[in-house]
Amino acid sequence: MLNNNKLITLGKEMLNGLSHLRTLKLADNAFACDCHLAWLSRHLKTYPRLGQHTRCASPAHLKDRNLADVQVSLIRVMLPSIEFQFAKPTKVYFLSESMYVRLYNA
């Protein structure tokens, strides 16, 4: 049982060697349903008895949704960001594939 453990994400390798797993209790965690959990969404669709009641805590557009019911296309890449407020129009600068800076009106 992994329910109620304040988990935010799980690595895909977690299920390696567990092909006969019948039940996986993941309820009551704080899962961030981002690109790192897309694999689990697909897995729960294939094996619906596993991880029943596995819900997203974030991002806001997926909050309280069952991960098995979330379309993988709704699971977005979550990039770390830094935001600054300026009195000029919004601009986004991609610093790398994994980080961006957003400038926007106050």
Secondary structure, DSSP 4 states (H G I P E B T S, - for coil): --TTS------GGGGTT-TT-------S--EE-SGGGHHHHHHHHHSTTTTTT-BEEESGGGTT-BGGGS-GGG------EEEEEESS--EEEEEETTEEEEEEE-
